[in-house]
């Protein structure tokens, strides 16, 4: 009888552990978007908007928005970068808006950096201006509410919208 209750307890413990693990992994997968990357053989011209982490190994020209961005050694970015957290090991020419910016020792940056915190490693090259600001960017809300912003701002004072149809207003 004692052995039976132990096995039952062990079975119940295993079942409850497996049940607990499934919702936790499901919550993690839905809450934490997967990382994306642009490989070294790829060049992109245009606007890139991501909800999670993005690592660039190739060449990007245009606008880049994501919550966490890594511009790897050997990568090139020309244009505007907006991120919650930005780590640069490659070449960036343009304007940077990020709460936390790190320039690794291999980084070459030409342009303006608007940041809350800025860390520059030895041998990194930076030519431009650095402006500290408490809330430089809130990437997740900007990215996720991008489609909602026109309806919120479309009724500003004159009652005329910015092209959004009246069907969006309740």
C-alpha positions in Angstrom: 0.0 0.0 0.0 2.8 2.4 0.8 4.6 1.7 -2.5 1.3 2.2 -4.4 0.7 5.6 -2.9 4.3 6.6 -3.8 3.9 5.6 -7.4 0.5 7.3 -7.5 2.1 10.4 -6.0 5.0 10.2 -8.5 2.5 9.8 -11.4 0.4 12.7 -10.2 3.6 14.8 -9.7 4.7 14.0 -13.2 1.3 14.8 -14.6 1.0 18.1 -12.8 4.6 19.0 -13.8 3.9 18.3 -17.5 0.6 20.2 -17.3 2.4 23.1 -15.7 5.1 23.1 -18.3 2.8 23.2 -21.3 1.0 26.4 -20.4 4.3 28.0 -19.4 5.9 27.2 -22.7 2.8 28.3 -24.6 2.8 31.6 -22.7 6.5 32.0 -23.4 6.1 31.3 -27.1 3.2 33.8 -27.5 4.8 36.5 -25.3 8.3 36.3 -26.7 8.5 36.6 -30.5 11.1 34.6 -32.3 14.4 36.3 -33.3 14.9 37.2 -37.0 18.0 37.8 -39.0 19.2 39.2 -42.2 22.0 37.1 -43.5 25.4 38.4 -44.8 24.5 37.7 -48.4 21.3 39.7 -48.3 20.7 43.4 -49.1 17.3 45.0 -48.3 16.1 48.4 -49.3 12.9 49.7 -47.6 11.2 49.6 -44.2 11.6 46.8 -41.8 9.3 46.5 -38.7 9.7 43.7 -36.2 8.1 42.9 -32.9 11.1 41.1 -31.4 14.8 40.7 -31.8 16.5 41.3 -35.1 20.1 40.6 -36.0 21.6 42.1 -39.2 24.6 40.4 -40.9 23.9 41.9 -44.3 23.1 45.3 -45.8 20.0 47.4 -45.1 19.1 50.8 -46.5 16.0 52.5 -45.2 14.1 52.4 -41.9 14.4 49.7 -39.3 12.2 49.3 -36.2 12.4 46.4 -33.7 12.5 46.0 -29.9 16.0 44.5 -29.9 18.5 45.1 -32.8 22.0 43.8 -33.3 24.0 45.1 -36.2 26.8 42.5 -36.3 30.4 43.0 -37.3 30.6 43.3 -41.1 27.0 44.4 -41.4 25.9 47.7 -42.9 22.9 49.9 -42.0 22.1 53.2 -43.8 19.0 55.1 -42.6 17.0 55.4 -39.5 17.1 52.8 -36.7 14.6 52.7 -33.8 14.9 50.2 -31.1 14.5 49.6 -27.4 17.9 48.1 -27.3 20.6 48.4 -30.0 24.0 46.8 -30.2 26.3 47.8 -33.0 29.3 45.9 -34.2 29.2 46.9 -37.8 28.7 50.1 -39.8 25.7 52.5 -39.3 25.2 55.7 -41.2 22.0 57.6 -40.2 19.9 58.5 -37.2 19.6 56.2 -34.2 16.7 56.3 -31.7 17.1 53.8 -28.9 16.8 53.6 -25.1 20.0 51.5 -24.7 22.8 51.8 -27.3 26.0 49.8 -27.2 28.8 50.4 -29.7 31.1 47.4 -29.7 34.8 47.8 -30.4 34.3 47.0 -34.1 31.4 49.6 -34.5 31.6 52.5 -37.0 28.8 55.0 -36.6 28.2 58.2 -38.6 25.2 60.1 -37.5 23.1 61.2 -34.5 22.3 59.0 -31.6 19.3 59.8 -29.4 19.4 57.5 -26.3 18.8 57.0 -22.6 22.0 55.1 -22.1 25.0 54.9 -24.4 28.0 52.6 -23.9 31.0 52.9 -26.3 33.7 50.3 -26.1 37.4 51.0 -26.8 38.3 51.3 -30.5 34.7 51.9 -31.6 34.4 54.9 -33.9 31.6 57.4 -33.6 31.2 60.6 -35.6 28.1 62.7 -35.0 26.1 63.9 -32.1 24.8 62.2 -29.0 21.6 63.4 -27.3 20.4 61.9 -24.0 16.7 61.7 -23.4 14.7 59.8 -20.7 12.2 58.2 -23.1 13.8 58.1 -26.5 11.6 55.4 -27.8 8.9 52.9 -26.8 9.3 50.5 -29.7 6.6 47.9 -28.7 3.8 50.4 -28.4 4.9 52.3 -31.6 5.1 49.1 -33.6 1.9 47.5 -32.2 -0.3 50.5 -32.2 0.9 51.8 -35.6 -2.5 51.0 -37.2 -4.4 52.4 -34.2 -2.7 55.8 -34.1 -4.5 57.3 -37.1 -7.9 56.9 -35.5 -6.7 58.4 -32.2 -5.1 61.4 -34.0 -7.7 61.7 -36.8 -10.2 63.7 -34.7 -7.7 66.3 -33.4 -9.6 69.6 -33.2 -10.9 70.1 -36.7 -12.8 66.8 -37.0 -11.0 65.9 -40.2 -9.0 62.8 -40.4 -5.7 61.9 -42.0 -7.1 59.6 -44.6 -8.5 57.0 -42.2 -12.1 56.1 -43.0 -14.9 56.9 -40.5 -15.5 53.2 -40.2 -12.7 53.0 -37.7 -14.3 55.3 -35.2 -16.8 53.8 -32.8 
